[in-house]
Amino acid sequence: MVIGAHPDDCELIAGGLTAKLKKEIPDSAVKYISMTNGDAGHQTLFGERIAKIRYAETREVAETLGIEYEVFDNHDGKLSVTVGQREKLIGRIREFAPDVIVTHYANDYHPDHRATHTMVNDCMYLLGVPGIVPDVKVLRYMPSLWYELTPDATGDKIFCDIGKYIIDKARAAICNESQYFDWLPWIDGDDISDVDGTYESKLKYMISKTERAAGECCKLYQRAATDFFVCCPDYIEAFEVCKYAASPDEDTLNFLKSN
């Protein structure tokens, strides 16, 4: 299960891991949850107009990756850490019963990302407490919780070789057309002058963007990744293991290392 703040966050954090899991273990169940509807993620379209577009984009992502994708109806940029949202999330996690949960890191730039991180953390122990959300059966085990890795991480660092799945991650990303070919070029100054509007051109751009990010991740964490893999791959996704959730088992670590 991957829990992000906005539509497009989950595939950005763990799209390669998702594609690898679905391709190599086809009967694996994966669910994405977006904690907001993304209704502020555009420079000219606001509210329900962009929320509907972004919801449709999540349907395309779900079909592309072969996963389940749920979008909570909270406003973009206004996500608060509340008991109500936490209990809703506890219910969803219990119902899906994941082995692994992936989410944002603590000191993220975006307030919605930080709120999501906090709420996921706050869910973990309570997943096994019967008096909390009593209408949904408790989990009798603790899932493993992974954060998107940052250089200041203090927990164990683990990595996923996504070299074979760069294209799959890119294909999922370009489903978010309102973001990668409209909003992000406007807000971040991304240069898309070479993108002519065709699917082939968009895919070429997104493959290059995905390769660059995954390659920079290798360089940033080269020492830790080399210790993890013995020989660091060219393209990786990187995670920090939460200290108070379950540690990934040997099968999971071997899967992450496989190429």
N, C-alpha and C positions, 0 to 999 in steps of 0.2 A: 504494500500500500504506500502510495506517495501522496503527501498532503502539502499542498501549496496555497499561497495566499490568493493567487489570481489564475484565471485561465491562461495557460502557456507556461506557468512556473514549473509544473510537475515534469513536463517533458524536457525542460531546460536543465533541471537538476538531475534527472535520472532517465532520460529518454533512451540512452544507450544501454543502460542496465535493463530497462524494460524490454527493449527489442531483443537483447541477448537472451533474456529469460524466455520470452515467447517463442523465439526461433529454436532454442536448444532444448527447452522443456515445454512443448506446445500445450500441455494440459495445465500449465501453471495459471493461477488466477491472479490478476493484477487489477487494482482499483486506484484511480486517481480521484482526489477530492480537491476542489478549489473552494477556499473559505469565503471568497467574495465572487460577485458576478461580473467584475471587471467594468462596471458602468462609468468609470472615470478615465479609462485607458484610451483616450483619443483626443486629438487637438481640436476637432470640430464637431464630433458626434458625442452626445452626452446622454446619460440616463438610460432609459429603456431602449433607445435606438441602438446604442453600441452594445448594451448587455445582450440583446437578442442576437446580434452578429457574433459576439464572442461565444455565446452558448452554441450556436450553429457550428462554430469552429471547433469546439470541444467534441462535437459529434463526429467530425471528420477525423480528429486525433484518435478518438476511441476506435473508429473503424480501421484507421491506418495501422494502429498498434495491436488491435485485437483485444482491447481491454474494456473495463467498465469505467465510466467517468461521471462523477456527480458534482454539480455546482450548487453551493449554498447561496441563498438569496440575501447576502449581506452587501452593503454598499462598498465599492472600491474606495480606499483611502480613509475609511471610517471604521475599520474593524477594531473592536474592543475586546479585551480579555474579560469575559463574563462567565458566570456559572452556567447560564443557559446555553451558550455556545459550547462550552466545555462538555456539558452533559449530552448535547446532541452529537458531538464528536465521539464521546465514549460509546454511545449507542451504535454508531456506524462502525467503529473499530471492532467492537464485540461481534456485531453481525457478520462482518467480513472475516474475522479471526485470522489476521495476517501473521506470518512468521517474522516479517521485517516491515518496519515503518521508516520512511525517509521524509525528511522535512528541511526547512530552512535552518540556517545557523543563527546564533543568538544576537550577534551584533551587526545585523544586516542594515543596510541604508534605509530600507523602506519600513514604515511603521506597521503596515499590514503583515510583512514578513516576520517582524519581531513578535507581533501578537500571535501569529500562527505558531511560531516556535514555542512560545510560552504555553499556549493552550495544549499543544501536543505533549509537551513535557508534563504538564499538570494532569493529563489523562492517564499516564502510564500506570502508576500505582493503583489508581482508582478503577482500572479495568477489572481488578480482581476483588473489589469490595461490593458485596451483594446489596448493601443498603444504598448505594449510589446507582441511579438509573435502574431500579429494581425490576422493571418490566422487560429488561433485556438480559439474557443469561450471561453471567460473568465468565471471563476467561480464567481458566485454571492453569495458565502458564503466562510467562512474561515475554512478549515479543522483543526482538532486538530493535533498537532505535538508532538510526543513523542521521547525522546532519551533513549538509553540504559542507565540505572541508574548507577551512580558512587557515592562513598561516599562523594565527595565534591559538589554534586548537591545542587543548591539553590532553584530550582523550586519545585512545588508540586510533591510528590512521589506517584505513583500508581503501583499496582501489579496485576498479573494475576495468579490465581490458575491453575496450569497445571498438577496436580496430576494424573488425568485420561489420560493425553496425553503425558506422558514421552515416551512411546513406539513409538507413532506416530512421535514425534520429533526425536527420535533415528533413526527410519526408514528413515526419510528424510535425516538425517546427513550422514548415511552410503552410500547414493547415491554418495557422494563426496569421492569416494574411493582413488583417487589420493592424497587427502589431509589427511584424517584421518588414512590411512594405508600405507602412503609413505612419503609425505612431512612433516607433523607435527611430526611424530616420529623422523625424521632426524633433523629438525630445533629446536624442543622444547625438544627432548629427551623423548617423550612419550614412555612408555614401552608397547609394543604390543606382548611380547613374548608368552602370553597365547592365542593369536589369531591364529587359525590353518588354516585360509583361507576360511573356510566355511561361508555361510551366517549366520548360527545360531551362530557361534562363534563371528563373527563381530557384530551381533546384541546384543549379551550378553555384549560384551565390550562397545558398544556405549550406551546401556541402563545404565550401571554402570557409565559411564562418564557423561551422561546427568543427572542422579539422583544426582551424586556428586556435579555438578555445580549448579543445582537448589536447592539442600539442603544447600549448602554454601551460596547461595543468601539469603535464609531464615535467616540464622544465622547472616549474615552481616547487614541485614536491619530489624532485628527482632522487634525492637521497633516501627518503622514506619509501618511495615507490620501488626503488631498486632493492631495498631490503625486503619489501613485500613480495616482489616478483622474482628476485634474483637478477633478472635482466629487464629493465623497464621497457614496456611497449611504447609505441609511437603515440597512441591516443588512449586517454583514460578519463574516467570519472572518479572523483575523489570524495571520501566520506570520513567523518569522525564518528566513532562509536560512543553512544551515550553511556556514561559510567554506571547509571543506576537502572539500566534495562539489561536484557540478556545479551551475552556476547555471541557473535556469530559462530556457528558450529563449523567443524572441519569441512563438511560437504559444501557449505556456503562459501567458505574461503577458497576452496579448490575451484568452485564454479567461477568466482570472481577472477581468479588467476588464469583460467583456461583461455586459449586463443583459437 
